[in-house]
Amino acid sequence: MFHSKSIEERIAERQAQRSPLKEGKHFEHGPAKFLFVFIIVFVVVGHLAGLLFLMAIGVH
């Protein structure tokens, strides 16, 4: 019948066809870095807003 290549063989062939990444030109984790910084800033601002709100209504 039909014989298809394994997933490992297909991945290896696809990687062999690509040109290698140039040093300093590509940063693979850029979107993850942006998301991490956004979440940290969001949490800090949320905590500060909550603290200011609680101080404004007089909760100790």
C-alpha positions in Angstrom: 0.0 0.0 0.0 1.1 3.6 0.6 4.0 4.3 2.9 4.2 7.7 4.4 7.3 9.1 6.1 7.4 9.3 9.9 6.9 12.7 11.5 10.5 12.7 12.6 11.7 12.2 9.0 9.4 15.0 7.7 10.6 17.4 10.4 14.3 16.6 9.7 13.7 17.2 5.9 11.9 20.5 6.6 14.7 21.7 8.9 17.4 20.7 6.4 15.7 22.9 3.7 15.7 26.0 5.9 18.7 28.4 6.0 20.3 28.7 9.4 19.4 31.6 11.6 21.9 34.5 11.6 23.4 35.5 15.0 21.7 38.5 16.5 19.1 38.8 13.8 16.4 36.5 15.1 14.9 36.4 18.6 12.6 33.5 18.9 11.1 34.5 22.3 10.0 38.0 21.4 6.3 37.4 21.7 6.7 35.5 25.0 8.9 38.3 26.4 6.2 40.9 25.5 3.5 38.8 27.1 5.5 38.2 30.2 6.2 42.0 30.7 2.5 42.8 29.9 1.3 40.4 32.5 3.8 41.6 35.2 2.8 45.2 34.6 -0.9 44.4 34.6 -0.6 42.6 38.0 1.5 45.4 39.6 -0.9 48.1 38.3 -3.9 46.0 39.5 -2.4 45.6 43.0 -1.7 49.4 43.2 -5.2 50.3 42.1 -6.7 47.9 44.6 -4.5 49.3 47.4 -5.5 52.9 46.5 -9.2 51.9 46.4 -9.0 50.2 49.8 -7.2 53.2 51.2 -9.8 55.6 49.8 -12.8 53.7 51.4 -10.9 53.5 54.7 -10.3 49.8 55.0 -7.4 49.0 57.3 
